[in-house]
Amino acid sequence: MRVNVLTPGFTTSNGAAFLFPLVVHKNALRDLSIDVRLRSRSARDLTDCDVLAIDSKEFRSEWGDQQSETGDLISSYRHAGAKIVWFDTTDSTGTLQAPVLPVVDKYLKAQLLADRTRYTERVYGGRVHSEFYNRTAGIADDGMPAVDETISKDDLSKLGVSWNSGLADYSTFGPLRMGLYRRLALARLLQYPGAIEAPRSPRPNNLSARFGAGYNRATVRYQREKIRELLSREFDTQKLGRKGYIKELRRTKVVLSPFGWGEITLKDFEVFLTGGMLLKPSMDHMQTWPNFYEKHVTYLPHGWDLSDLKERIEWAIENVSDRQAMAEEGQRRYIEHTSGPDAAEKFSKHLSEVLQT
């Protein structure tokens, strides 16, 4: 099976995470007769393939203003004979790019709502956590689109889960290496790191809760602002430089990782690598692959209303054995799908399944 991937390349963090395993596992994919080739829009052989996989970032700047023209272009690819698979590389479970569904054969996203029928309804702000804070706290996104576009029930069958942004390099110098790859295209720059620190290593710091909150949507930044308000007297929530930040994670028992534009954040994977226990708002509402988010197994959940946040922090600090067990399983599962000996096989089989269903 020849798979051409229409993509702008390693231009965003999500886009890089989408492409990373396709490059690193290229040989393993060929062993399963999947020949993956990254292509630009001008490539003469763009539609000379069995599957044309489209990275949604390719049309990031033109989809809104040129929706009709973009739809016609994608339809032309489909009429050329290739199966068209749209890879939505946006952050959250929400924000489906609904207008593209009628012109593609499959719509894959890194994370989807477990209840997919919700996509046939309007969701405030296009995110279920935006909707939650609008409904429970009265937070509104003034002057901005407040609802997501719906999809038809007929298009629900096209939805599927691709892979989440965890499948990239989040070690200390990982972002630097991916930036170099963008300019130099040297495959040896891309490799999965091993664990940076063991969960049972000495950890003098109880909690790390460093994050930005500068989102232009009030419903997105509200959770982080509220957490800062709750914790600012006890913990420093300001961001650090990369080296200092990774060093702090290696020495910390519990790491808090709030939602941002999406529920999954890159911090989650930095925590798995550095061996702390991940503390996050509950992820029960979503499906993703790999499943790094099994509550009380790979991470400790807290409520979206934050009413139990301090209680969860105290519990995790005091219950050493349970905390370390979660940290160990989170790290084990993450390594299994990245630098583990069977990681290439697991990814290749997953890609084969989602392309053929």
N, C-alpha and C positions, 0 to 999 in steps of 0.2 A: 504494500500500500504506500503510495507516494503522498506525502502531506506537505503542501506548501503553506507557510505561515506568513500572512501579510501583516507586517508589524513595523512600527517606527524604530524598533530596537530598544536598547536599555535606557530609555529617556525618563522613566519615572520609577519609583521604588516598586510599585505593583507590577508595572510592565517588566521590570528586570526579574522579579520573582516568578512571573509567568514563563519567561524565556529560559531562565537559569537551568531547570532540569532538562529542558529540551536539548540544550547544548551539552551539558555534563553527561547525560545518559544517551548520547547519540548512538554509540556503538551497541548498547544494550537494546535500544529501539530497533536497530537494524537486525539484530538477532531474532526479533519477532516480526521481521519483514516490514517494519515501519521506517520509511526513509523520509526524515524530516529536513526540510530546507527553508531557511528564512529568506523572505523575498520582500522587495519593495513594490510599490504600486506600478512602477514603470517596467518591471521585469517582463520580458516577452513570453516567458513560459509560466506566467502567474497562474493561469487556469489549466495548465497542462499537468493535472494531478487527479488523484482520486478524491482527496479532501482538501478544500481550501479553508484553512483555519484563520479567522480574522481576529486579530487583537483589537479590542474596542478602542484602544488608544490611537489607532491609525486614523480614526475619524473624530477624534476628540474635539478638534477646533472647528469642525464644520457641520457636525450633525444637527445642531440646533438651528443654525441659520440656513443651511442648505439641505434640509431634511429630504425634500423631494428628489433633488439631484443625487444625493447619497444613496437613497433607496433604489433609484434607477440603476446606479452603478453596481450595487450589490446584486440586483436582479440580473444584470448582464453577466456577472460572474456565474450565477446559478444557471443561466441559459446556456453557458458554454459547456455544461455537463458535469462539473465538479459538485460534490456534496459540500454545502456551505455550512460551516460550524462557527458560530459567533462566540468568542471568548470575552465575556464581560469581566474586565479587570478593575472595576470600580470597588470601593472599599466595603460597603455595607451589604447586609442581606436585602435591603430595599433598593431603591433607585434602578429598577429594571429599565432598560432602554427599549420601551414597549414598541415604538414604531418599527424597529428592525425585525421583530418576530415574524411578520408575514412573509418576509423575503429571505429567510434563512431556513435551513433544514433542522438545525439543532442550536440551542441557546444554552451555553455552559457558563456557570458563574462559580467563583471561588467559594462562596457561601450562599446558601439559600435558606429561606424561612422553612421550618419543618412543616408548617401548615401552608402549603403552596397556594391554596385557594385565596389567601390574603392578597395575592397579586391581582386578583380580579376586583379588589376593593381599593378605595382611595385611602392612602396612609399619609397622615400629616407629616410634611417635610420629607416624604420619601424614605423615612427611617422609623422603625418601630420604637426606637428609644426617643426620637423626637416626638412621636405621637404620645408616648407615655408621659413625658414631661409637660407636654401641652395639656393633656387631659388631667393629670394629677396635681400639677403645680401652676397651671395657667400660663406657662411660658409660650410666647409667640414669636415667630420669625417675621418681624415687621418689615414690610416693603419687599419681601422675597416670596417666590412661589411657595405656597404652603401645602400643596398636595402633590402626590406622585401620580403619574399616568397609570391607568389600569390596563390589564391585558385581557383577552377573551379567554373563556374557559377552554375553547378549542386549542389554544396555544399552550396550555399548561403541560401537555405531553411533550413539548419540545424542550422543557427545562431539564437541566441536569447539573451535577456538581463537577467542576473541573478539579483544580487543586489550589490550596490557599497560599498566601504569601510567605509561609514558613519555609518553602523550598528554595532558599537562597542562602547567602553567606552573611551571617550576623555576628561574626567574631569582631574583635577589636578593629581590624583593618579590612573587614569584609566590604563595607561601602566604598572604600578607596579602591580596592581591587576591581569591583564592579564598574566603578567610574573609569578606570584605566581600560577595562575591556571594551567599554563603549567607544573609546577612541582608537584602540589598537586591534581589537578583535582577535586577541590571542587566547585560545581556549584554555591554555594552562593557567591563566589568571583566575579561572573559575573552578573552585573545588570546595567541597563541604568540609567545614571544620569539625574536629572532634570536640568533646566536652571540655570546657575551659576550667571548670572547678567542680569537684565532687560535692554533692549535697551535704555530706557529713563532715566537710572540712570546717575548721574554726570560723565562726561567723559572729563577730562582736556586735554588729549592728542589728537591731531588731526589725526595722522597717525602712524600706526605700520607697518614696512616693514622689518622684520627680517627673513633672510633665508640664507641657505648655497648655494654655487655655485660650489661645487667641483666635478662635474660630469666628467667622462672621455670622454664623447662625446661632441665635440665642439658645435654641433647643439642643444644639450639639455641644455648646460649651457649658451648659448649665451643670451637667454632672461633675465636670472637673472643677468648676468654680465652687460648687457645694462641698466637694471633698476637700478642697483647699481651706474653705471656711471651717470645716470640722477638725482638720488636722494641723493647721498652721501654728498653733501654740506649742505643739509637741514635736513637730517634724518640719524639716526644711523641704519645701516642695519645688524649689527653683531648679531649673535644669543645670546640668554640668557639661563640661567638655567631654568628648567621647572617651578618652583614656581614663579620666577621673570617674566617669559614670560607670564604665565596665569594672573598674577597680572596686567601686562601692558595691555593685551587684555581687561581686565575688565574696564580699564580706558580710552579706546581709541575709537574714533568715527569711523574711517575708517581703515580697515585692508587689506593690499595688499597681495594677495596669487598667486604668479606666477606658471606657469607650472614647473614640474620637469621631472622625467622619464615619468610621465603621467600627464594628464590635471587635474585630481582630486588629491588633496593633503589632508593630514590629518589636516592641518591648517584650511581648509574650515570648518570642523566640530567643531573645537575649537572656531572659530569665531561665529558660530551659538550659541554655548553654552554660550559664554561670552557676546553676545548681540551687538557686533559692526556690522557695515555694511561691507559686503564682497565686495571687489573690485578685479576682476579677468579678465584675457584675455577672450574674448568672447567664450562661450561654445556652440554656435549655431550649430556646426558641429557634435554634438554627441547626443546619446540617453543613458539614464541611468535610474535606478530605485533604490530608490525613486528619483523623479525629484526635486532635491534641487536647480536646476540651471535654473530659469526663469528670463531672463534679465529684468532689471528695476522693478522686483517684489521681487525676493529673493536676487539678487546681482546686482551690477553695472558693466557692461562690459567695457573693453577698447580694443583698436585695438591691434592685434598681432605685428604690426610694432611700437607700443609704441608712435606714434606721438601725441596721445590725452591723454597720461597718466597724465601729470601734470594738464591738463584742467579738467579731470575727478576728480582728487583729490580735486582741488579747488572748483568744483561744489558741490561735496558731503559735504565738510566742510561748505559751505555757505548755502546750501539748507537743513536746519535742518529737516523740516517736511518730505520731500521726503526721506532723508537719514534714518530717524528713521522708516518710514513706511517699507522700504526695510529690515532693520534690524529686525523689528518685524515679518514680514512675513517669513523671512529666519529662524528665531528661532522657530516660530510657526510650520512651516512645518517640521522642523527637530525633534522637540519634539513629534509631531504627529506620527512620524514613529519610535520613539525610546522608550521614557518613557511614551508616551500618553496612555490613557486607551484602545484605539483600536489598538495599535501598533502590538500586537501579532496576532490579527485577520487579519490585513492588510498583514503582512508578510506571514502568513500561506496560505492565499488565493493566494498570488503571487507565492509562491513556488508550490502550487498545479497546478496552471495554466501553469507554465513553464515546469513542469515535464510531463504534460499530452499532451501538444501540439506537 
